[in-house]
Amino acid sequence: MGELTHLDEQGAAHMVDIGQKRETERRATAQARVSMQPETHALIAGGGHKKGDVLAVARIAGIQAAKKCSDLIPLCHPLMLNAVSVEFDLDSSDREVLISATCSVSGKTGVEMEALTAASVAALTLYDMCKAVDRGMQIESVSLQHKEGGKSGTWERGDH
């Protein structure tokens, strides 16, 4: 296990100095799952929600969240993201929506937090859009799936 880089020698929180790091291509993918009633799943899949295209709104919310990550997470560096994608896999057998968010940057620090924030906010947006018909939805398993670039190289879920 590595050290906690956001703590100084005295244990105080601080922003990591990335000034001497070199720029590399960095990419991260995070996922979140939203489980729901079959009727809610069918409503989303069929595009019949009276509020409009639930997945389109959640996608835009996830992209916007990735861009605003440093405004939400106090010690994150603001990044000029190269790309953000938010994709949905609707699994009717499990009555869930799997959200996958991928962020990339050419920079001195990684984009894991941006990908996690995008997946989380997309999931929260799904909840918000559908809560009137299913308050029992659950947001589950928000996790980093993959990261590449930087000094630590590539990491895959399951490799640890």
Beta strands, then each sheet from edge to edge (+ up, - down):
strand 1: 24-35
strand 2: 83-91
strand 3: 96-107
strand 4: 138-148
strand 5: 155-156
sheet 1: 2+ 3- 1+ 4- 5+
end
